[in-house]
Amino acid sequence: MARLPHEMTSDILCRLSVKDLLRFRSVSKPWCRTIDDPYFIKLHLSHSLKTNTNLSLILSHGEDNFFSVNCALFETTQRLNHPFGEQRKTLQILGSCNGLLALVDDRDRIFLWNPSTRKFQVLPFSEIGFSSPSSTYYGFGYDPISDDYKLIRMVQSHGNNDEYFHSEAKVYSLRSNCWRRIKDVCFYHKFSREFGFLANNALHWMVFKTPQSRNQELVGFDLGSEEFRFLELPECRLDKVLWFHINAVGGDICLTSTYRETDNVVVDVWIMKEYGVKQSWFKLISWKEPHFMPWSTVALPLALAKDGGKVLFFIEYKWFNRGRRVDSFVWYDLRSQEVENVVIRDIPTSFEVNWYVDSLVPLNSNA
């Protein structure tokens, strides 16, 4: 039987799932070399991201329970067995990027995990330069300039009325498997632990410019230059809203504000189409009277459908609601403004959500 050219073989294989590729490594030595090749790993990841295939939602429930939902079907969940042992009391996903999950436990130990390949890595310990930190902000992402995965940790400690202030920012590099300190941040944290989101090759958090400030500002950390910059928000009164959230949708920064207008509840969804340009914010949705939403819920947009005509929302209960399912998903049709429930079997009652793409991205074998 004639052999296919290597380029054609790679083109066929890059369309398969990671589960199939791991099985096909045993077909032959040439296939094994192809699948393990760094160029092919990037080719497979690029194809998945461009075609919106091999995508999943990772649901975090309880202290260390993780479930996967295939986004092509949205039918049922699959439990993910993490490799960190039963001694981990609490595990939280602090970031998801290109098939790697970054997790932190209740003792601030950090792990990287590829659920598709079942490989994981414990990050080296990095001591904090002062005692009793009051807040720790994390973020995880990929820097295409250095072809490196980076994790940032920002720690602060401050007393009342500025009686003292300590701050420290460090970046971990997967390529070098070490931490290094970067210049201190020019803003303040007021919450004990926050996780940044990734958009436009930068990590983002809501912060305060001064300790006395009541208004939060959006700050971004460029993973290439490792510089911080403030980004302007759209002209919406965040101080008047019941709840607001900022995340990434379709690679763009998305701000959601929920507020009361007379007797209605309104959910506005804003998208920044040109990164860093305030004038590029536009209102994608102004959703009045979301009837399925009791007062204890918030609606968080997660993604656009492939045809761009619908938005997937995560409906999260902020307070316990006795006697009914807690968290769920719906599709919102941008043209008809109709809502369609997403029925997923075996879904947990409450959870946090992260996007995930199945990939072969390796971890540091020398760690």
C-alpha positions in Angstrom: 0.0 0.0 0.0 1.4 3.4 -1.0 2.2 5.7 1.9 0.5 9.1 2.0 2.8 12.2 1.9 3.8 13.4 5.4 2.0 16.8 4.8 -1.3 15.0 3.9 -1.0 12.6 6.9 -0.5 15.6 9.2 -3.5 17.4 7.7 -5.7 14.4 8.3 -4.4 13.8 11.8 -4.8 17.4 13.0 -8.6 17.1 12.5 -8.9 14.2 15.1 -9.5 14.4 18.8 -6.7 14.1 21.3 -8.2 10.8 22.5 -7.9 9.3 19.0 -4.4 10.7 18.5 -3.1 9.2 21.7 -4.4 5.8 20.5 -2.9 6.2 17.0 0.5 6.8 18.4 0.8 3.0 18.6 -0.1 2.5 14.9 3.5 3.0 13.7 6.7 4.8 14.6 6.3 7.5 11.9 2.8 8.3 13.2 4.1 8.4 16.8 6.9 10.8 15.7 4.4 13.0 13.9 1.9 13.2 16.7 4.7 14.0 19.2 6.3 16.6 17.0 6.0 20.2 18.4 5.1 21.5 15.0 2.2 19.1 14.7 1.0 19.8 18.3 0.7 23.5 17.3 -0.9 22.6 14.0 -3.6 20.5 15.8 -4.2 23.3 18.4 -4.5 26.0 15.7 -7.0 23.9 13.7 -9.1 23.3 16.8 -9.2 27.0 17.7 -9.9 28.2 14.1 -12.7 25.7 13.5 -14.1 25.8 17.1 -13.7 22.1 17.4 -12.5 19.9 20.4 -14.0 22.6 22.7 -15.4 21.8 26.2 -16.7 23.5 29.2 -15.0 22.6 32.4 -17.4 22.7 35.4 -15.9 23.0 38.9 -18.1 21.7 41.6 -17.3 21.6 45.3 -13.8 21.4 46.6 -12.1 19.3 43.9 -14.7 17.9 41.5 -14.3 18.6 37.8 -16.7 17.8 34.9 -16.3 18.2 31.2 -19.1 19.1 28.7 -18.5 18.6 25.0 -19.5 21.8 23.3 -20.4 20.0 20.0 -23.2 18.0 21.7 -24.1 19.7 25.0 -25.7 16.5 26.1 -24.0 15.1 29.2 -21.1 15.6 31.6 -18.0 13.5 32.0 -16.2 13.4 35.3 -12.5 14.4 35.2 -10.3 12.6 37.6 -7.5 15.0 38.7 -4.1 13.5 39.6 -3.3 15.6 42.7 -4.5 13.1 45.4 -7.1 13.2 48.0 -5.0 15.4 50.3 -5.8 18.5 48.2 -8.7 19.9 50.2 -9.7 22.6 47.7 -8.7 23.1 44.1 -9.7 26.1 42.0 -9.0 26.7 38.3 -7.2 30.0 38.1 -6.8 29.9 34.3 -7.3 27.9 31.1 -5.2 28.3 28.0 -4.6 26.1 25.0 -5.5 22.9 26.8 -3.6 23.6 30.0 -5.4 24.3 33.3 -3.7 26.2 36.0 -5.0 25.3 39.5 -4.3 26.6 43.0 -5.1 24.8 46.3 -6.0 26.2 49.7 -2.3 26.5 50.6 -1.5 28.6 47.5 0.3 25.7 45.8 0.0 25.9 42.0 -0.3 23.1 39.5 -0.5 22.8 35.7 -2.7 20.0 34.2 -3.5 18.8 30.8 -6.7 16.7 31.3 -6.5 15.4 27.7 -3.0 13.9 28.1 -3.4 13.4 31.8 0.0 15.0 32.4 0.5 17.5 35.2 3.2 19.5 36.9 3.7 21.1 40.3 5.1 24.6 40.1 8.2 25.3 42.2 7.5 27.2 45.5 8.1 30.9 45.4 8.4 32.7 48.7 6.5 35.9 49.3 8.7 38.8 50.4 6.5 39.9 53.3 4.2 38.3 55.9 0.4 38.1 56.1 -0.6 39.0 52.5 -4.2 40.3 52.4 -4.8 39.6 48.7 -3.4 37.4 45.9 -4.3 37.9 42.2 -3.4 35.3 39.6 -3.5 34.9 35.8 -2.4 32.4 33.3 -1.8 32.6 29.5 0.4 32.1 26.5 2.9 34.5 25.1 3.3 33.9 21.3 6.4 36.1 21.1 8.5 33.9 23.4 6.4 30.8 22.7 6.0 30.4 26.5 3.2 29.8 29.0 3.3 32.3 31.8 1.6 32.6 35.2 1.5 35.8 37.1 1.0 36.2 40.9 0.4 39.6 42.4 0.4 39.8 46.2 -0.5 42.8 48.4 -0.8 43.6 52.0 -2.1 47.0 53.3 -3.5 48.3 56.5 -6.3 50.8 57.2 -5.8 54.4 56.0 -2.5 53.5 54.3 -0.7 52.8 57.5 1.4 50.3 55.6 1.5 48.9 52.1 3.5 46.0 50.6 3.2 44.7 47.0 5.0 42.0 45.0 4.5 40.7 41.4 6.2 37.6 40.0 5.9 35.7 36.7 6.4 32.0 36.3 7.7 30.7 33.0 6.9 27.2 31.9 9.9 27.1 29.5 12.4 27.9 32.3 10.4 26.4 35.1 11.2 29.3 37.4 9.8 32.5 39.0 11.2 36.0 38.6 10.1 39.2 40.1 8.8 42.0 37.9 8.2 45.7 38.7 5.5 46.4 41.3 2.0 47.2 40.2 0.5 50.7 40.2 -2.9 49.7 41.6 -4.6 48.2 44.6 -6.5 44.9 45.3 -9.4 44.8 47.7 -10.4 41.2 47.5 -8.6 38.2 49.0 -8.2 36.2 45.8 -9.0 37.0 42.1 -8.3 35.2 38.8 -7.6 37.2 35.7 -9.0 36.5 32.2 -7.1 36.2 29.0 -7.8 38.3 25.9 -5.6 39.7 23.1 -2.5 38.0 24.6 -3.0 39.9 27.8 -4.4 39.1 31.3 -7.0 41.4 32.9 -8.4 42.2 36.3 -10.7 44.8 37.9 -8.7 46.8 40.4 -8.7 50.1 42.2 -6.3 53.0 41.4 -6.3 54.2 45.0 -7.1 52.6 48.4 -10.0 55.1 48.9 -11.5 54.6 45.4 -14.9 53.0 45.1 -14.8 52.6 41.3 -13.0 49.6 39.8 -10.8 50.0 36.8 -9.8 47.5 34.1 -6.1 46.8 34.0 -4.3 44.5 31.4 -0.9 42.8 31.6 0.7 42.2 28.3 2.3 38.7 28.3 4.9 39.7 25.7 6.2 43.1 27.1 5.2 42.3 30.7 3.8 45.8 31.1 0.6 46.9 32.8 -1.9 49.3 31.2 -5.3 50.6 32.1 -8.2 50.2 29.6 -11.2 52.4 29.5 -14.7 50.9 30.0 -17.8 51.8 28.0 -20.1 54.7 29.1 -22.2 52.8 31.5 -22.8 53.5 35.2 -21.2 50.6 37.0 -21.9 52.3 40.3 -25.7 52.0 39.7 -25.8 48.3 38.6 -27.0 45.4 40.7 -24.1 43.3 39.4 -21.5 43.5 36.7 -18.9 41.1 35.3 -16.1 41.3 32.8 -14.6 38.3 30.9 -13.6 37.3 27.3 -16.1 36.2 24.7 -14.8 35.1 21.3 -11.4 36.5 22.1 -12.7 40.0 22.8 -13.3 41.7 26.2 -16.9 41.6 27.2 -18.6 43.6 30.0 -22.0 42.5 31.4 -24.0 44.8 33.6 -27.3 43.9 35.2 -29.4 46.7 36.6 -33.0 47.7 37.4 -34.9 50.0 35.1 -38.2 51.0 36.6 -39.8 47.5 37.2 -37.6 45.6 34.8 -34.4 43.8 35.1 -32.0 44.6 32.2 -28.9 42.7 31.1 -26.5 44.8 28.9 -23.6 43.0 27.1 -20.8 45.2 25.8 -18.0 44.0 23.5 -14.6 45.8 22.9 -14.0 45.1 19.2 -10.6 46.9 18.9 -8.4 46.2 21.8 -7.6 49.2 24.0 -9.8 51.6 22.0 -12.7 53.0 24.1 -14.7 54.1 21.0 -14.8 50.4 19.9 -17.1 49.3 22.7 -20.5 48.5 21.4 -23.7 47.1 23.0 -24.3 43.6 21.7 -27.4 42.9 23.8 -29.8 44.9 25.9 -31.9 42.1 27.3 -35.0 43.4 29.1 -37.1 41.4 31.5 -35.2 38.1 31.4 -38.3 36.2 32.7 -36.4 33.1 33.7 -34.1 35.1 36.0 -35.2 35.4 39.6 -33.5 38.1 41.6 -30.9 35.8 43.0 -29.3 35.0 39.6 -26.9 36.6 37.2 -26.5 36.0 33.5 -22.9 35.6 32.2 -22.2 35.4 28.4 -19.7 32.7 27.6 -19.5 32.4 23.8 -21.0 33.1 20.4 -22.4 30.3 18.3 -20.4 29.3 15.2 -22.8 31.3 13.0 -22.6 34.3 15.3 -26.4 34.4 15.7 -26.7 33.2 19.3 -24.9 33.8 22.6 -24.4 31.1 25.2 -25.2 32.3 28.7 -24.3 30.8 32.1 -27.1 31.4 34.6 -25.5 31.5 38.0 -27.3 31.6 41.3 -25.5 34.0 43.7 -27.6 32.8 46.6 -29.1 29.5 47.5 -32.5 28.8 46.1 -34.2 26.0 47.8 -35.9 23.2 45.9 -34.6 23.9 42.4 -31.6 23.4 40.2 -29.0 26.1 40.9 -26.9 26.8 37.8 -27.7 26.3 34.1 -27.1 27.4 30.5 -29.3 29.0 27.9 -28.9 30.2 24.3 -30.0 33.8 23.6 -31.0 34.4 19.9 -29.7 37.8 18.8 -32.3 38.2 16.1 -35.5 36.9 17.7 -34.4 37.6 21.3 -35.8 34.3 22.3 -34.2 32.1 25.0 -33.6 28.3 24.7 -32.7 26.2 27.6 -29.7 23.9 27.3 -30.4 20.5 28.8 -27.3 18.7 30.0 -27.6 15.4 31.8 -25.8 14.7 35.1 -24.9 18.4 35.6 -23.9 19.4 39.1 -26.3 21.7 41.0 -23.8 24.5 41.3 -20.5 25.1 39.6 -17.9 27.5 38.1 -17.3 27.5 34.4 -14.1 27.6 32.3 -13.5 27.2 28.6 -11.2 24.3 27.6 -9.8 23.1 24.3 -8.5 19.5 24.0 -4.8 19.7 23.1 -1.5 17.8 23.1 0.4 20.8 24.6 3.1 19.3 26.8 4.3 20.3 30.2 7.9 20.7 31.3 9.5 17.3 31.3 12.5 18.6 33.3 10.3 20.0 36.1 
